Amino acid sequence: MVYPYNERMPNNNETLMLPVDSSMIEAIGYDAETSTLLVDFVKGGTYSYADVPESVYADLISAESVGKAFHATVKHAGFTFTREA
């Protein structure tokens, strides 16, 4: 079963991470309940970005270049972030 991007996976309450075609980013997830964007980077590390509008997530997963879109809409936007792993 495929779960919508903004829902939690059953039985483990973790946010679903979607793989993306990027040399910089491995996967992206979004928790609509907390407006948290999760980003797994290719070189290691998962970061959570707080108070990110759902529209930013939608733009990222549909972008021609996920890395460029990330820099333009997340990194340079100044969202508070935390390294998760």
C-alpha positions as CSV (number, residue, x, y, z in Angstrom):
1,M,0.0,0.0,0.0
2,V,1.3,3.5,-0.9
3,Y,0.7,6.1,1.8
4,P,0.1,9.8,1.1
5,Y,3.3,11.9,1.7
6,N,1.8,13.7,4.7
7,E,0.7,10.6,6.6
8,R,2.6,8.5,9.1
9,M,3.4,4.9,8.2
10,P,1.3,2.4,10.2
11,N,2.7,0.7,13.2
12,N,5.8,2.8,13.7
13,N,4.5,6.4,13.6
14,E,7.5,7.5,11.4
15,T,7.1,10.0,8.6
16,L,7.2,8.4,5.2
17,M,10.4,9.4,3.3
18,L,10.2,9.6,-0.5
19,P,13.3,8.9,-2.6
20,V,14.2,11.8,-4.9
21,D,16.4,12.0,-8.0
22,S,19.2,14.3,-6.7
23,S,22.9,14.1,-6.3
24,M,22.6,16.0,-3.0
25,I,19.4,14.7,-1.4
26,E,18.4,11.1,-1.0
27,A,14.9,11.4,0.3
28,I,12.4,13.9,1.6
29,G,9.4,13.6,4.0
30,Y,6.8,15.9,5.4
31,D,4.8,15.7,8.6
32,A,1.7,17.8,8.0
33,E,0.6,17.6,11.7
34,T,3.8,19.4,12.8
35,S,4.7,21.2,9.5
36,T,8.1,19.5,9.7
37,L,10.2,18.8,6.6
38,L,12.7,15.9,6.8
39,V,15.6,15.7,4.5
40,D,18.1,12.8,4.1
41,F,21.3,13.9,2.5
42,V,23.4,11.7,0.2
43,K,26.6,12.5,2.1
44,G,24.9,11.6,5.4
45,G,22.7,13.1,8.0
46,T,19.0,13.6,8.3
47,Y,17.8,17.1,9.1
48,S,14.3,18.3,10.2
49,Y,13.2,21.8,9.3
50,A,10.4,23.4,11.4
51,D,7.4,25.3,10.4
52,V,7.7,24.6,6.7
53,P,4.6,25.2,4.7
54,E,3.2,22.1,2.8
55,S,3.5,24.0,-0.4
56,V,7.3,24.1,0.0
57,Y,7.3,20.3,0.3
58,A,5.1,20.0,-2.8
59,D,7.5,22.3,-4.7
60,L,10.5,20.2,-3.7
61,I,9.1,16.8,-4.8
62,S,8.0,18.2,-8.1
63,A,11.1,20.3,-8.9
64,E,13.2,19.5,-11.9
65,S,16.3,20.0,-9.7
66,V,15.6,19.1,-6.1
67,G,18.9,20.5,-4.9
68,K,18.4,23.9,-6.5
69,A,14.8,24.0,-5.2
70,F,16.0,23.1,-1.7
71,H,18.6,25.9,-1.7
72,A,16.1,28.4,-2.9
73,T,13.0,27.5,-0.8
74,V,14.4,25.9,2.3
75,K,18.1,26.7,3.0
76,H,18.0,30.3,2.1
77,A,14.6,30.8,3.7
78,G,16.0,30.5,7.2
79,F,13.8,27.7,8.6
80,T,15.0,26.5,12.0
81,F,16.6,23.0,11.6
82,T,18.0,20.2,13.7
83,R,20.2,17.3,12.7
84,E,18.3,14.1,13.5
85,A,20.9,11.5,12.6
